[in-house]
Amino acid sequence: MSRNQVFGRLLAALAVMGFVTLIAVTMVRRSDSPIRTPRTPVRMVDRSTPGGTAQSAAPTPRLDAPDERHGIDDGVADAARQFAIQFVTPELKFPETAQFPEDSIYLEPVTMMNLSTGDRIEHWQVDGEVESKNDHGLFVRSRWRIMIGRVDDKFFPVVVSLEGFPVYQMRGHVAMLQDARRADVQRKTAQVDAKNAKELAENRALWQSNAAAKPAERKAREALKLAVDLLDAGRHEPAHRRLQEIIERYPDTSAAAEAEKLLEQ
């Protein structure tokens, strides 16, 4: 047997050994993992379908949110955990052993998405863990992540993933955001229009008040000039009568204020 033939057989043997090793490692990893394989396709649900039809997905699950809120995140962790139990548990090899520790949950508001809807729809990203048995009977922890939303008094799941693999996605979420953004723009536009209308009405009232005051001010000013002329001529008694008339007839004019000062002298 030539050296080339020996070398070729050695390479073939190494390739077979590598393939067998790869299969063995994959089987060990699968037996170590508590997540079943193959995975099920991502489940889609429709936010707008009340009961679901043969052509549409099931309606979006909802959970009641707290009516009174002491903090922005009230009820979020518990709702996310319940959604995780609903969607993550079926993906496990031994779902009856699943435990969802509350102390593993971490949540964070999706601020930019919330601001884009004027906080009409609120969103949070919630991370947590599920502990369940693998093929060896050992408990192993797996990471899950949920984007959860709140509209009015209800929580709803947007996306659910297990170890980075999506297991649920809400259908119609983009349209829901678009509707909320349009409604927020309309609300802000209405507020600006109402503010402008109020300012216009106030300015119009001020203009009308000023216009109505001008004739009174002019008449009061003419009467004041006559009273001053009388004072300059030494006729104090008729001058004082004129000044008193100005005060009584045109009380809101600057001429009346001047008349009061002249009477005090």
C-alpha positions in Angstrom: 0.0 0.0 0.0 1.4 3.3 -1.0 2.0 6.3 1.3 -0.8 8.3 -0.5 -3.3 5.5 0.0 -2.5 5.3 3.7 -2.8 9.1 4.1 -6.1 9.0 2.2 -7.6 6.3 4.5 -6.3 8.2 7.5 -8.1 11.4 6.4 -11.3 9.4 5.7 -11.2 7.8 9.2 -10.7 11.3 10.8 -13.6 12.7 8.9 -15.9 9.8 10.0 -14.7 10.3 13.6 -15.4 14.0 13.4 -18.9 13.4 12.1 -19.6 10.8 14.8 -18.3 13.2 17.5 -20.5 16.0 16.1 -23.6 13.8 16.3 -22.7 12.7 19.8 -22.1 16.3 21.0 -25.4 17.4 19.4 -27.3 14.6 21.1 -25.7 15.4 24.5 -26.5 19.1 24.1 -30.1 18.2 23.2 -30.4 15.9 26.2 -28.9 18.6 28.4 -31.4 21.2 27.2 -34.8 21.4 28.8 -36.3 22.9 25.6 -37.9 20.4 23.3 -36.9 20.1 19.6 -38.0 20.7 16.9 -39.5 24.0 17.9 -43.1 24.9 17.0 -43.7 27.7 14.4 -44.2 31.1 15.9 -47.8 31.6 16.9 -49.5 34.7 15.5 -52.5 36.3 17.1 -54.7 39.1 15.8 -55.5 42.1 18.1 -58.7 42.9 16.1 -60.3 39.5 15.9 -62.9 39.0 18.7 -63.3 35.3 18.3 -61.0 34.1 15.6 -62.0 32.5 12.3 -60.7 29.8 10.0 -58.8 32.4 8.0 -57.5 34.5 11.0 -55.3 33.8 14.0 -56.6 33.6 17.6 -57.4 36.9 19.4 -54.7 38.6 21.4 -54.7 37.4 25.1 -55.4 40.2 27.5 -54.9 40.6 31.3 -56.4 43.2 33.6 -54.1 46.0 34.6 -54.4 47.8 38.0 -57.0 50.6 38.0 -55.0 52.7 40.5 -51.3 53.1 39.8 -48.8 53.9 42.5 -46.0 53.5 40.0 -45.6 53.4 36.3 -44.6 49.7 36.3 -47.5 48.4 38.5 -48.7 45.0 37.5 -46.2 44.6 34.6 -44.0 41.9 36.1 -46.9 39.8 37.2 -48.6 40.1 33.8 -45.4 39.2 31.9 -44.9 36.2 34.2 -48.4 35.0 33.4 -47.8 35.4 29.6 -44.5 33.6 29.9 -46.3 30.6 31.7 -48.8 30.6 28.8 -46.4 30.7 25.9 -43.1 29.4 27.2 -44.3 26.3 29.1 -45.4 24.4 25.9 -41.9 24.7 24.5 -40.4 22.7 27.3 -39.6 19.0 27.3 -41.2 18.5 30.6 -43.7 21.4 31.0 -45.2 19.9 34.2 -41.9 20.7 36.0 -41.7 24.3 34.9 -41.1 27.0 37.5 -41.0 30.7 36.9 -39.1 32.4 39.7 -40.4 35.9 40.4 -36.9 37.0 41.6 -35.5 36.4 38.1 -37.7 39.1 36.4 -36.2 42.3 35.3 -38.2 44.9 33.3 -37.5 48.2 31.5 -39.9 50.7 29.8 -39.5 51.0 26.0 -39.4 54.8 26.3 -39.0 55.9 22.7 -41.9 53.7 21.6 -44.1 55.0 24.4 -43.3 58.6 23.5 -44.1 58.0 19.8 -47.7 57.3 20.8 -48.0 60.1 23.4 -48.1 57.3 26.0 -51.5 56.2 24.7 -49.9 52.7 24.5 -47.2 51.8 27.0 -44.5 49.1 26.4 -42.0 47.3 28.6 -39.3 44.7 27.8 -39.3 42.0 30.5 -36.6 39.4 31.0 -37.0 36.3 33.2 -36.1 32.7 33.7 -37.9 29.3 33.6 -36.5 26.3 35.5 -37.5 22.9 34.2 -36.1 19.3 33.9 -34.0 18.0 31.0 -33.7 14.4 29.7 -31.4 13.6 32.7 -33.9 14.7 35.2 -31.8 17.8 36.1 -33.3 21.3 36.5 -31.9 23.7 34.0 -32.7 27.4 33.8 -33.6 29.0 30.4 -34.0 32.7 29.6 -37.3 34.1 28.3 -38.0 37.7 27.1 -41.4 39.4 26.5 -42.3 42.8 25.1 -45.5 43.6 26.9 -47.9 46.4 26.2 -50.6 48.2 28.1 -53.6 50.1 26.5 -56.3 51.5 28.7 -56.8 48.9 31.5 -55.4 45.8 29.7 -51.9 44.2 29.3 -51.1 42.3 26.1 -48.0 40.4 24.8 -46.3 41.7 21.7 -43.4 39.3 21.3 -42.3 36.3 23.4 -39.0 34.5 22.9 -37.3 31.6 24.7 -33.5 31.5 24.6 -33.6 34.0 21.7 -36.0 31.9 19.7 -39.4 33.6 19.0 -42.4 31.5 20.2 -45.2 34.2 19.9 -45.8 37.4 17.9 -48.8 39.6 18.0 -50.3 40.3 14.6 -51.5 43.9 13.9 -49.1 45.6 16.4 -47.7 47.9 13.8 -51.2 49.0 12.8 -52.0 49.6 16.4 -49.0 51.9 16.9 -49.9 53.8 13.7 -53.5 54.4 14.9 -52.2 55.6 18.3 -49.7 57.9 16.7 -52.4 59.4 14.4 -54.7 59.9 17.4 -51.9 61.6 19.3 -51.2 64.0 16.4 -54.8 64.8 16.2 -55.0 65.4 19.9 -52.0 67.7 19.9 -53.4 69.6 16.9 -56.7 70.1 18.6 -54.9 71.4 21.7 -53.0 73.9 19.6 -56.1 75.0 17.8 -58.0 75.4 21.0 -55.1 77.4 22.5 -55.0 79.7 19.5 -58.7 80.2 19.5 -58.6 81.1 23.2 -55.8 83.6 22.7 -57.6 85.1 19.7 -60.8 85.5 21.7 -58.9 87.1 24.6 -57.2 89.5 22.3 -60.4 90.4 20.5 -62.0 91.2 23.9 -59.1 93.4 24.8 -59.3 95.2 21.5 -63.0 95.8 22.0 -62.4 97.0 25.5 -59.8 99.4 24.4 -61.9 100.6 21.5 -64.9 101.2 23.9 -62.6 103.1 26.4 -61.2 105.5 23.9 -64.3 107.8 23.6 -64.6 107.9 27.4 -60.9 108.8 27.8 -61.2 111.5 25.2 -64.3 113.1 26.8 -62.7 112.8 30.2 -59.5 114.4 28.9 -61.5 117.4 27.4 -63.4 117.9 30.7 -60.0 117.8 32.6 -58.6 120.4 30.4 -61.5 122.7 31.1 -61.2 122.1 34.9 -57.4 122.9 34.7 -58.2 126.1 32.8 -60.7 127.1 35.6 -58.0 126.4 38.2 -55.5 128.5 36.4 -58.1 131.3 36.2 -58.5 131.1 40.0 -62.1 129.7 39.8 -61.5 126.8 42.3 -65.2 126.0 43.1 -66.4 125.3 39.6 -63.1 123.6 38.8 -63.5 121.2 41.7 -67.1 120.4 40.6 -65.7 119.6 37.1 -63.0 117.4 38.6 -65.6 115.5 40.8 -67.8 114.9 37.7 -64.8 113.4 35.8 -64.1 111.0 38.7 -67.8 109.9 38.8 -68.5 109.7 35.1 -65.2 108.3 33.9 -63.8 106.3 36.8 -61.6 103.9 34.7 -59.8 106.6 32.8 -56.4 108.1 33.4 -58.0 111.5 33.4 -60.0 110.5 36.4 -56.8 109.5 38.2 -55.3 112.9 37.5 -58.5 114.6 38.6 -58.2 112.9 42.0 -54.7 114.1 42.4 -55.8 117.7 41.6 -58.6 117.5 44.2 -56.1 116.4 46.8 -53.9 119.4 46.2 
